[in-house]
Amino acid sequence: MSKTWVYSDPHFYHRNICKFTKEDGSPLRPWDCAEEMTEQMIEWYNELVDDKDKVYILGDVAFSNRNMHESVGRLKGRKVLVPGNHEPVKMRKYFDLFDDVRGYVVKKGFIMSHIPIHEGSLSRWELNIHGHLHANVVTKPYVNGSDTPKDESYDPLNETIADTRYYCACVEHTDFRPKLLDDILKERGLR
């Protein structure tokens, strides 16, 4: 039986992403070399995904057309691209690499996008699965005494917690591998 995966922001061959840091100063990614990062992430991807599986890739795949063709051509599965802010505007080229290209994907109860949708638009869905934020998550104010308990996402400086209406599918949150869509929905109580 085929599976459905979500994968976001691999940034294949992006040299500078190996230099980026999180807010606490620790490295965003555990690699010093973009080529090593790309090879390892493609290997991990292909260990999980089968050719018949569907993969929603929520943008920021690679940093040049050459790198896009080289990396995406090696990825297994039926791939649907939701373009990110780093994909060049000339989308026609992507139809050779991906089975489908969409601005966003709407399913029963949730929407998938590259950039998190505005919370004012979220009332139509129970969940927004997105990319773009890398190690960060969408937060909301913590109201003392509310039904929402403090958890590991609680930021005492800003008094915020993670907003569970959003799921950041960036590789930094998924151990640099694709994540099963069913697992995301189960985590959020939608399955």
C-alpha positions in Angstrom: 0.0 0.0 0.0 1.4 3.4 -0.9 2.0 6.1 1.7 1.7 9.8 1.8 4.6 11.9 3.0 5.4 15.6 3.8 8.8 17.1 3.3 9.8 20.8 3.4 12.8 23.1 3.0 15.6 20.7 2.3 17.6 23.5 0.6 19.7 21.0 -1.3 23.2 22.3 -2.2 22.6 25.6 -0.3 26.0 26.4 1.1 25.0 29.1 3.5 22.3 27.1 5.3 25.1 25.1 6.8 26.3 28.3 8.5 22.9 29.4 9.8 22.2 29.2 13.6 19.1 28.8 15.7 18.1 31.6 18.1 20.2 30.0 20.9 23.3 30.1 18.7 23.5 26.4 17.9 23.8 25.2 14.3 20.6 25.0 12.3 21.9 21.8 10.6 24.5 19.3 11.7 26.6 19.6 8.5 29.5 21.9 7.5 29.3 21.0 3.8 26.2 21.5 1.6 27.2 18.5 -0.7 27.4 16.2 2.3 24.1 17.5 3.7 22.4 17.0 0.3 23.8 13.5 -0.2 22.8 12.4 3.4 19.3 13.9 3.1 18.6 12.3 -0.3 19.8 8.9 1.1 17.5 9.2 4.2 14.6 10.3 2.0 15.0 7.3 -0.4 15.3 4.9 2.5 11.7 5.8 3.6 9.9 6.7 0.3 8.9 4.1 -2.3 8.3 4.9 -5.9 4.5 4.5 -5.5 4.3 6.8 -2.5 3.1 10.4 -2.8 5.3 13.2 -1.3 4.1 16.7 -0.8 7.2 18.9 -0.9 6.4 22.2 0.7 9.0 24.3 -1.0 12.6 25.5 -0.9 14.0 22.4 -2.5 17.3 23.6 -4.1 19.1 26.9 -4.9 19.5 26.7 -8.7 17.8 25.0 -11.6 20.8 22.7 -12.1 20.7 21.7 -8.5 16.9 21.3 -8.6 17.1 18.9 -11.6 20.1 17.0 -10.1 18.5 16.5 -6.7 14.8 16.0 -7.4 15.6 13.6 -10.2 17.1 11.3 -7.5 14.1 11.4 -5.2 11.7 8.5 -5.2 7.9 8.9 -5.2 5.2 10.8 -6.9 6.2 14.3 -6.0 3.9 17.3 -5.6 5.6 20.7 -5.2 4.1 23.6 -3.3 6.7 26.2 -4.3 8.6 28.1 -1.7 10.0 31.6 -1.6 13.4 30.2 -3.0 11.9 28.5 -6.1 12.5 30.6 -9.3 9.4 32.1 -10.9 9.6 30.1 -14.1 7.4 27.2 -13.0 7.0 25.4 -16.4 10.4 23.7 -15.8 9.1 22.1 -12.7 6.4 20.1 -14.5 9.1 17.8 -15.8 10.4 17.2 -12.3 7.2 17.0 -10.3 4.0 15.1 -10.9 2.1 18.2 -9.9 2.8 21.8 -8.9 0.3 23.7 -6.7 0.2 27.0 -4.8 -1.2 25.1 -1.8 -3.0 21.8 -1.1 -6.4 21.6 0.6 -7.6 18.4 2.1 -10.5 17.7 4.5 -9.8 19.5 7.7 -6.3 20.9 6.8 -4.3 22.9 4.3 -0.7 22.6 3.2 1.4 25.6 2.2 4.9 26.8 2.2 4.5 29.9 4.3 2.1 29.6 7.3 -1.3 31.0 6.4 -2.6 34.0 8.3 -4.5 32.9 11.5 -7.5 34.9 10.3 -7.8 32.5 7.4 -7.3 29.4 9.5 -10.8 29.2 10.8 -11.8 27.2 7.7 -9.3 24.4 8.6 -8.2 22.6 11.8 -4.6 22.5 10.8 -2.0 24.2 8.5 0.9 22.0 7.6 3.6 24.3 6.3 7.3 25.0 5.9 9.4 28.1 5.7 10.2 28.6 9.4 13.0 26.0 9.7 13.7 25.5 13.4 10.9 28.0 14.5 7.2 27.4 15.0 4.1 29.6 14.9 3.4 30.7 18.5 0.5 32.2 20.3 0.3 34.1 23.6 0.2 32.0 26.7 -2.7 32.9 28.9 -2.1 31.9 32.5 -4.9 29.7 33.8 -6.1 28.8 30.3 -6.9 25.2 29.3 -3.6 25.1 27.4 -0.8 23.8 29.6 2.8 25.1 29.4 4.8 22.6 27.4 8.4 22.4 26.0 7.5 25.2 23.5 6.8 27.7 26.3 8.9 30.8 26.0 8.9 32.6 29.3 10.5 35.7 27.9 7.7 36.3 25.4 5.1 34.3 27.3 4.2 32.3 24.2 3.6 28.6 23.4 3.4 26.7 20.1 0.1 27.2 18.2 -1.1 23.6 17.6 -3.2 24.7 14.7 0.1 24.8 12.8 2.6 22.1 12.0 6.0 23.1 10.7 7.2 20.3 8.4 10.6 21.7 7.8 13.3 19.1 7.9 14.7 20.6 11.1 11.5 19.4 12.8 11.5 15.9 11.1 15.0 14.7 11.7 15.9 15.8 8.1 13.6 13.1 6.7 10.1 13.0 5.2 7.3 12.6 7.7 4.2 10.5 7.2 1.1 12.6 6.7 -0.9 10.2 8.9 1.6 10.6 11.7 1.2 14.4 11.6 -2.6 14.2 11.6 -2.5 11.7 14.5 -0.2 14.0 16.5 -2.8 16.7 16.0 -5.8 14.5 16.8 -7.2 14.5 13.3 -7.0 10.8 12.8 
